[in-house]
């Protein structure tokens, strides 16, 4: 799947004031994916999420459990280059956000980083609690009759099964060099895909595109995973996590 919709959402204030009323009612861990066009926006967003979480917990209601920094956003001050491409630029964002939030902090890495292993190691050094990878790859589609790109921004994000082998390789590489947990993602569409990511070193996985293909994706993937574990007599995923060296 290719998309060029950016990060469509109602904005952080509307999310905290309106949408969190729904998220209060369900138990799963709530991870707020935070983007920004400059460092100040990241810091302000982290401050707002943290304050809201503290207030909700004082009131004994469920709140955001973790912030996931989406550093694939374009850095307006640097001519539109994504924060997650250059390690030094990403370092500044993570360092500033880490100083203003006590919530667990994940960093979502771009596959377009100059060196994704170096990027992950830097995230750990700057206090990130985990890294998630990978985000979408940059791709292109051309309308041969209109003789232009299908997308107004020329390029678009590519996700889905096509990117899984590359995402899996990156998860494996990163997991060999950091001690913090790795959240793996990229093209997961079956229980066997999940198992591959776990064997490559992922602590947990995220599923995105497959939810558009199958509205029951989550429960079916979980059922398939449990079935595999029973068939292979696996009591805990720790038995197979990171076994590929």
Short mmCIF file of the C-alpha atoms (twelve columns), coordinates in Angstrom:
data_MODEL
# 
_entry.id   MODEL 
# 
loop_
_atom_site.group_PDB 
_atom_site.id 
_atom_site.type_symbol 
_atom_site.label_atom_id 
_atom_site.label_alt_id 
_atom_site.label_comp_id 
_atom_site.label_asym_id 
_atom_site.label_seq_id 
_atom_site.Cartn_x 
_atom_site.Cartn_y 
_atom_site.Cartn_z 
_atom_site.pdbx_PDB_model_num 
ATOM 1   C CA . UNK A 1   0.000   0.000   0.000   1 
ATOM 2   C CA . UNK A 2   1.136   3.553   -0.725  1 
ATOM 3   C CA . UNK A 3   -0.090  6.642   1.081   1 
ATOM 4   C CA . UNK A 4   0.615   10.341  1.075   1 
ATOM 5   C CA . UNK A 5   -1.879  11.572  3.659   1 
ATOM 6   C CA . UNK A 6   0.722   12.702  6.168   1 
ATOM 7   C CA . UNK A 7   -0.319  12.336  9.795   1 
ATOM 8   C CA . UNK A 8   -4.021  13.085  9.581   1 
ATOM 9   C CA . UNK A 9   -5.474  13.595  13.048  1 
ATOM 10  C CA . UNK A 10  -7.570  16.138  14.987  1 
ATOM 11  C CA . UNK A 11  -4.546  17.626  16.744  1 
ATOM 12  C CA . UNK A 12  -3.141  16.977  20.189  1 
ATOM 13  C CA . UNK A 13  -5.591  19.184  22.083  1 
ATOM 14  C CA . UNK A 14  -8.646  17.579  20.497  1 
ATOM 15  C CA . UNK A 15  -7.140  14.136  21.043  1 
ATOM 16  C CA . UNK A 16  -6.611  14.709  24.760  1 
ATOM 17  C CA . UNK A 17  -9.875  16.557  25.361  1 
ATOM 18  C CA . UNK A 18  -12.210 14.448  23.223  1 
ATOM 19  C CA . UNK A 19  -10.775 11.145  22.022  1 
ATOM 20  C CA . UNK A 20  -9.187  10.130  25.322  1 
ATOM 21  C CA . UNK A 21  -12.700 9.754   26.732  1 
ATOM 22  C CA . UNK A 22  -12.993 6.629   24.584  1 
ATOM 23  C CA . UNK A 23  -9.483  5.355   25.302  1 
ATOM 24  C CA . UNK A 24  -10.168 5.620   29.028  1 
ATOM 25  C CA . UNK A 25  -12.716 2.828   28.652  1 
ATOM 26  C CA . UNK A 26  -10.395 0.128   27.280  1 
ATOM 27  C CA . UNK A 27  -7.533  -1.739  28.900  1 
ATOM 28  C CA . UNK A 28  -4.782  -2.203  26.268  1 
ATOM 29  C CA . UNK A 29  -1.606  -0.147  26.549  1 
ATOM 30  C CA . UNK A 30  -2.078  3.269   24.977  1 
ATOM 31  C CA . UNK A 31  0.859   4.623   22.965  1 
ATOM 32  C CA . UNK A 32  0.603   8.197   21.681  1 
ATOM 33  C CA . UNK A 33  2.467   8.644   18.390  1 
ATOM 34  C CA . UNK A 34  3.858   12.182  18.421  1 
ATOM 35  C CA . UNK A 35  5.033   14.124  15.368  1 
ATOM 36  C CA . UNK A 36  6.125   17.691  14.787  1 
ATOM 37  C CA . UNK A 37  7.558   20.071  12.205  1 
ATOM 38  C CA . UNK A 38  10.171  21.446  14.598  1 
ATOM 39  C CA . UNK A 39  11.719  20.543  17.936  1 
ATOM 40  C CA . UNK A 40  9.508   22.987  19.806  1 
ATOM 41  C CA . UNK A 41  6.370   21.167  18.622  1 
ATOM 42  C CA . UNK A 42  7.734   17.825  19.814  1 
ATOM 43  C CA . UNK A 43  8.560   19.267  23.228  1 
ATOM 44  C CA . UNK A 44  5.196   21.011  23.598  1 
ATOM 45  C CA . UNK A 45  3.362   17.860  22.562  1 
ATOM 46  C CA . UNK A 46  5.281   15.741  25.050  1 
ATOM 47  C CA . UNK A 47  4.558   18.238  27.816  1 
ATOM 48  C CA . UNK A 48  0.824   18.197  27.072  1 
ATOM 49  C CA . UNK A 49  0.608   14.403  26.927  1 
ATOM 50  C CA . UNK A 50  2.593   14.023  30.137  1 
ATOM 51  C CA . UNK A 51  0.508   16.568  32.039  1 
ATOM 52  C CA . UNK A 52  -2.720  14.955  30.833  1 
ATOM 53  C CA . UNK A 53  -1.496  11.495  31.852  1 
ATOM 54  C CA . UNK A 54  -0.538  12.711  35.326  1 
ATOM 55  C CA . UNK A 55  -3.934  14.334  35.844  1 
ATOM 56  C CA . UNK A 56  -5.834  11.264  34.657  1 
ATOM 57  C CA . UNK A 57  -3.870  8.961   36.939  1 
ATOM 58  C CA . UNK A 58  -4.558  11.219  39.904  1 
ATOM 59  C CA . UNK A 59  -8.239  10.874  39.023  1 
ATOM 60  C CA . UNK A 60  -7.732  7.093   38.812  1 
ATOM 61  C CA . UNK A 61  -8.642  6.800   35.132  1 
ATOM 62  C CA . UNK A 62  -6.647  5.244   32.309  1 
ATOM 63  C CA . UNK A 63  -4.212  7.491   30.465  1 
ATOM 64  C CA . UNK A 64  -1.539  7.432   27.766  1 
ATOM 65  C CA . UNK A 65  1.085   4.883   28.835  1 
ATOM 66  C CA . UNK A 66  3.891   5.724   26.429  1 
ATOM 67  C CA . UNK A 67  4.975   8.345   23.899  1 
ATOM 68  C CA . UNK A 68  6.271   7.158   20.535  1 
ATOM 69  C CA . UNK A 69  8.295   9.857   18.778  1 
ATOM 70  C CA . UNK A 70  7.698   9.773   15.045  1 
ATOM 71  C CA . UNK A 71  10.974  11.222  13.773  1 
ATOM 72  C CA . UNK A 72  10.092  10.582  10.128  1 
ATOM 73  C CA . UNK A 73  8.385   13.990  10.047  1 
ATOM 74  C CA . UNK A 74  10.016  16.672  7.837   1 
ATOM 75  C CA . UNK A 75  12.118  19.236  9.695   1 
ATOM 76  C CA . UNK A 76  10.847  22.564  8.345   1 
ATOM 77  C CA . UNK A 77  13.865  24.474  9.660   1 
ATOM 78  C CA . UNK A 78  16.228  22.135  7.808   1 
ATOM 79  C CA . UNK A 79  14.537  22.387  4.428   1 
ATOM 80  C CA . UNK A 80  12.127  19.495  4.890   1 
ATOM 81  C CA . UNK A 81  14.654  16.731  5.575   1 
ATOM 82  C CA . UNK A 82  13.100  14.225  7.982   1 
ATOM 83  C CA . UNK A 83  14.338  14.339  11.577  1 
ATOM 84  C CA . UNK A 84  15.050  10.619  11.416  1 
ATOM 85  C CA . UNK A 85  17.516  10.710  8.532   1 
ATOM 86  C CA . UNK A 86  20.507  12.268  10.283  1 
ATOM 87  C CA . UNK A 87  21.587  11.009  13.700  1 
ATOM 88  C CA . UNK A 88  22.688  14.404  15.021  1 
ATOM 89  C CA . UNK A 89  19.328  16.005  14.189  1 
ATOM 90  C CA . UNK A 90  17.359  13.141  15.736  1 
ATOM 91  C CA . UNK A 91  19.557  13.280  18.836  1 
ATOM 92  C CA . UNK A 92  18.469  16.844  19.567  1 
ATOM 93  C CA . UNK A 93  14.773  15.956  19.363  1 
ATOM 94  C CA . UNK A 94  15.083  12.926  21.627  1 
ATOM 95  C CA . UNK A 95  17.258  14.740  24.156  1 
ATOM 96  C CA . UNK A 96  14.837  17.663  24.443  1 
ATOM 97  C CA . UNK A 97  11.751  15.456  24.757  1 
ATOM 98  C CA . UNK A 98  13.393  13.122  27.268  1 
ATOM 99  C CA . UNK A 99  13.972  16.101  29.562  1 
ATOM 100 C CA . UNK A 100 10.281  17.033  29.738  1 
ATOM 101 C CA . UNK A 101 8.508   13.690  30.140  1 
ATOM 102 C CA . UNK A 102 8.599   10.938  32.722  1 
ATOM 103 C CA . UNK A 103 6.508   8.652   30.502  1 
ATOM 104 C CA . UNK A 104 8.214   5.708   28.797  1 
ATOM 105 C CA . UNK A 105 9.631   6.959   25.497  1 
ATOM 106 C CA . UNK A 106 9.811   5.015   22.241  1 
ATOM 107 C CA . UNK A 107 11.403  6.318   19.059  1 
ATOM 108 C CA . UNK A 108 9.978   5.211   15.708  1 
ATOM 109 C CA . UNK A 109 12.862  4.883   13.270  1 
ATOM 110 C CA . UNK A 110 12.822  5.662   9.575   1 
ATOM 111 C CA . UNK A 111 14.236  3.059   7.168   1 
ATOM 112 C CA . UNK A 112 15.674  6.028   5.286   1 
ATOM 113 C CA . UNK A 113 18.112  6.801   8.118   1 
ATOM 114 C CA . UNK A 114 21.718  7.142   7.015   1 
ATOM 115 C CA . UNK A 115 22.603  4.325   9.428   1 
ATOM 116 C CA . UNK A 116 19.681  2.769   11.268  1 
ATOM 117 C CA . UNK A 117 21.870  0.830   13.723  1 
ATOM 118 C CA . UNK A 118 23.774  3.983   14.644  1 
ATOM 119 C CA . UNK A 119 20.434  5.774   15.010  1 
ATOM 120 C CA . UNK A 120 19.091  3.107   17.376  1 
ATOM 121 C CA . UNK A 121 22.230  3.129   19.519  1 
ATOM 122 C CA . UNK A 122 21.976  6.909   19.795  1 
ATOM 123 C CA . UNK A 123 18.333  6.607   20.915  1 
ATOM 124 C CA . UNK A 124 19.379  4.307   23.735  1 
ATOM 125 C CA . UNK A 125 22.225  6.634   24.712  1 
ATOM 126 C CA . UNK A 126 19.794  9.569   24.929  1 
ATOM 127 C CA . UNK A 127 17.417  7.761   27.264  1 
ATOM 128 C CA . UNK A 128 14.829  6.179   24.964  1 
ATOM 129 C CA . UNK A 129 13.125  3.208   26.598  1 
ATOM 130 C CA . UNK A 130 12.672  1.360   23.316  1 
ATOM 131 C CA . UNK A 131 12.835  1.784   19.552  1 
ATOM 132 C CA . UNK A 132 10.187  0.842   16.986  1 
ATOM 133 C CA . UNK A 133 11.047  0.056   13.388  1 
ATOM 134 C CA . UNK A 134 10.490  0.482   10.610  1 
ATOM 135 C CA . UNK A 135 8.319   3.273   9.320   1 
ATOM 136 C CA . UNK A 136 7.246   3.369   5.671   1 
ATOM 137 C CA . UNK A 137 9.737   3.373   2.815   1 
ATOM 138 C CA . UNK A 138 9.752   6.199   0.296   1 
ATOM 139 C CA . UNK A 139 8.225   5.122   -3.020  1 
ATOM 140 C CA . UNK A 140 6.709   6.465   -6.209  1 
ATOM 141 C CA . UNK A 141 3.840   5.780   -8.626  1 
ATOM 142 C CA . UNK A 142 3.516   7.493   -12.021 1 
ATOM 143 C CA . UNK A 143 0.343   8.072   -14.038 1 
ATOM 144 C CA . UNK A 144 1.668   7.309   -17.516 1 
ATOM 145 C CA . UNK A 145 -1.290  9.022   -19.226 1 
ATOM 146 C CA . UNK A 146 -1.227  12.233  -17.205 1 
ATOM 147 C CA . UNK A 147 2.583   12.045  -17.235 1 
ATOM 148 C CA . UNK A 148 2.980   12.980  -13.610 1 
ATOM 149 C CA . UNK A 149 3.289   11.388  -10.210 1 
ATOM 150 C CA . UNK A 150 0.061   9.991   -8.793  1 
ATOM 151 C CA . UNK A 151 0.889   11.803  -5.549  1 
ATOM 152 C CA . UNK A 152 0.920   15.576  -5.127  1 
ATOM 153 C CA . UNK A 153 4.110   15.299  -3.066  1 
ATOM 154 C CA . UNK A 154 5.709   13.191  -5.841  1 
ATOM 155 C CA . UNK A 155 6.755   10.462  -3.403  1 
ATOM 156 C CA . UNK A 156 4.685   8.444   -0.944  1 
ATOM 157 C CA . UNK A 157 5.111   5.994   1.909   1 
ATOM 158 C CA . UNK A 158 5.201   2.312   0.974   1 
ATOM 159 C CA . UNK A 159 3.972   -0.223  3.529   1 
ATOM 160 C CA . UNK A 160 2.589   -3.748  3.573   1 
ATOM 161 C CA . UNK A 161 3.999   -7.226  2.832   1 
ATOM 162 C CA . UNK A 162 6.410   -5.950  0.176   1 
ATOM 163 C CA . UNK A 163 8.618   -4.281  2.788   1 
ATOM 164 C CA . UNK A 164 8.719   -7.144  5.302   1 
ATOM 165 C CA . UNK A 165 12.037  -8.746  4.295   1 
ATOM 166 C CA . UNK A 166 13.856  -5.415  4.553   1 
ATOM 167 C CA . UNK A 167 12.103  -4.462  7.789   1 
ATOM 168 C CA . UNK A 168 12.961  -7.870  9.244   1 
ATOM 169 C CA . UNK A 169 16.622  -7.416  8.345   1 
ATOM 170 C CA . UNK A 170 16.716  -3.998  10.013  1 
ATOM 171 C CA . UNK A 171 15.037  -5.296  13.181  1 
ATOM 172 C CA . UNK A 172 17.596  -8.098  13.336  1 
ATOM 173 C CA . UNK A 173 20.518  -5.706  12.867  1 
ATOM 174 C CA . UNK A 174 19.287  -3.228  15.468  1 
ATOM 175 C CA . UNK A 175 18.461  -5.894  18.064  1 
ATOM 176 C CA . UNK A 176 22.088  -7.044  17.941  1 
ATOM 177 C CA . UNK A 177 23.352  -3.624  19.007  1 
ATOM 178 C CA . UNK A 178 20.936  -2.258  21.640  1 
ATOM 179 C CA . UNK A 179 19.857  -3.505  25.046  1 
ATOM 180 C CA . UNK A 180 16.493  -1.707  25.048  1 
ATOM 181 C CA . UNK A 181 13.407  -3.464  23.622  1 
ATOM 182 C CA . UNK A 182 12.733  -3.364  19.888  1 
ATOM 183 C CA . UNK A 183 9.177   -3.071  18.549  1 
ATOM 184 C CA . UNK A 184 9.142   -4.670  15.113  1 
ATOM 185 C CA . UNK A 185 6.878   -3.733  12.251  1 
ATOM 186 C CA . UNK A 186 6.683   -3.676  8.499   1 
ATOM 187 C CA . UNK A 187 4.457   -5.915  6.402   1 
ATOM 188 C CA . UNK A 188 3.067   -8.199  9.094   1 
ATOM 189 C CA . UNK A 189 0.073   -10.088 7.692   1 
ATOM 190 C CA . UNK A 190 0.242   -13.515 9.336   1 
ATOM 191 C CA . UNK A 191 1.200   -15.246 12.552  1 
ATOM 192 C CA . UNK A 192 4.331   -16.572 10.864  1 
ATOM 193 C CA . UNK A 193 5.357   -12.980 10.129  1 
ATOM 194 C CA . UNK A 194 5.089   -12.176 13.837  1 
ATOM 195 C CA . UNK A 195 7.165   -15.228 14.724  1 
ATOM 196 C CA . UNK A 196 9.867   -14.154 12.272  1 
ATOM 197 C CA . UNK A 197 10.094  -10.715 13.872  1 
ATOM 198 C CA . UNK A 198 10.297  -12.271 17.347  1 
ATOM 199 C CA . UNK A 199 13.034  -14.649 16.205  1 
ATOM 200 C CA . UNK A 200 14.863  -11.676 14.694  1 
ATOM 201 C CA . UNK A 201 14.897  -10.009 18.104  1 
ATOM 202 C CA . UNK A 202 11.681  -7.997  18.425  1 
ATOM 203 C CA . UNK A 203 10.186  -7.764  21.896  1 
ATOM 204 C CA . UNK A 204 6.731   -6.926  20.513  1 
ATOM 205 C CA . UNK A 205 5.277   -6.100  17.102  1 
ATOM 206 C CA . UNK A 206 2.995   -3.499  15.587  1 
ATOM 207 C CA . UNK A 207 0.467   -4.133  12.819  1 
ATOM 208 C CA . UNK A 208 -0.678  -1.342  10.518  1 
ATOM 209 C CA . UNK A 209 -1.515  -1.950  6.858   1 
ATOM 210 C CA . UNK A 210 -3.004  -5.401  7.452   1 
ATOM 211 C CA . UNK A 211 -5.776  -3.799  9.513   1 
ATOM 212 C CA . UNK A 212 -7.015  -2.137  6.308   1 
ATOM 213 C CA . UNK A 213 -7.107  -5.548  4.620   1 
ATOM 214 C CA . UNK A 214 -8.701  -7.479  7.475   1 
ATOM 215 C CA . UNK A 215 -10.806 -5.864  10.183  1 
ATOM 216 C CA . UNK A 216 -10.302 -8.921  12.397  1 
ATOM 217 C CA . UNK A 217 -6.532  -8.842  11.933  1 
ATOM 218 C CA . UNK A 218 -5.626  -8.515  15.592  1 
ATOM 219 C CA . UNK A 219 -7.620  -11.423 16.945  1 
ATOM 220 C CA . UNK A 220 -6.748  -13.690 14.001  1 
ATOM 221 C CA . UNK A 221 -3.031  -12.970 14.309  1 
ATOM 222 C CA . UNK A 222 -3.132  -13.663 18.046  1 
ATOM 223 C CA . UNK A 223 -5.022  -16.920 17.511  1 
ATOM 224 C CA . UNK A 224 -2.479  -18.006 14.912  1 
ATOM 225 C CA . UNK A 225 0.417   -17.143 17.198  1 
ATOM 226 C CA . UNK A 226 -1.048  -19.103 20.113  1 
ATOM 227 C CA . UNK A 227 -1.738  -22.055 17.810  1 
ATOM 228 C CA . UNK A 228 1.889   -22.093 16.654  1 
ATOM 229 C CA . UNK A 229 3.154   -21.932 20.231  1 
ATOM 230 C CA . UNK A 230 0.964   -24.863 21.233  1 
ATOM 231 C CA . UNK A 231 1.999   -26.902 18.191  1 
ATOM 232 C CA . UNK A 232 5.704   -26.242 18.838  1 
ATOM 233 C CA . UNK A 233 5.363   -26.671 22.621  1 
ATOM 234 C CA . UNK A 234 6.549   -23.107 23.258  1 
ATOM 235 C CA . UNK A 235 5.604   -21.864 26.723  1 
ATOM 236 C CA . UNK A 236 6.971   -18.339 26.309  1 
ATOM 237 C CA . UNK A 237 8.078   -16.245 23.348  1 
ATOM 238 C CA . UNK A 238 11.325  -15.693 25.243  1 
ATOM 239 C CA . UNK A 239 12.250  -19.222 24.156  1 
ATOM 240 C CA . UNK A 240 12.500  -18.110 20.527  1 
ATOM 241 C CA . UNK A 241 13.123  -14.369 20.843  1 
ATOM 242 C CA . UNK A 242 16.344  -13.321 19.135  1 
ATOM 243 C CA . UNK A 243 17.451  -16.864 18.330  1 
ATOM 244 C CA . UNK A 244 18.725  -15.795 14.917  1 
ATOM 245 C CA . UNK A 245 22.278  -14.608 15.484  1 
# 
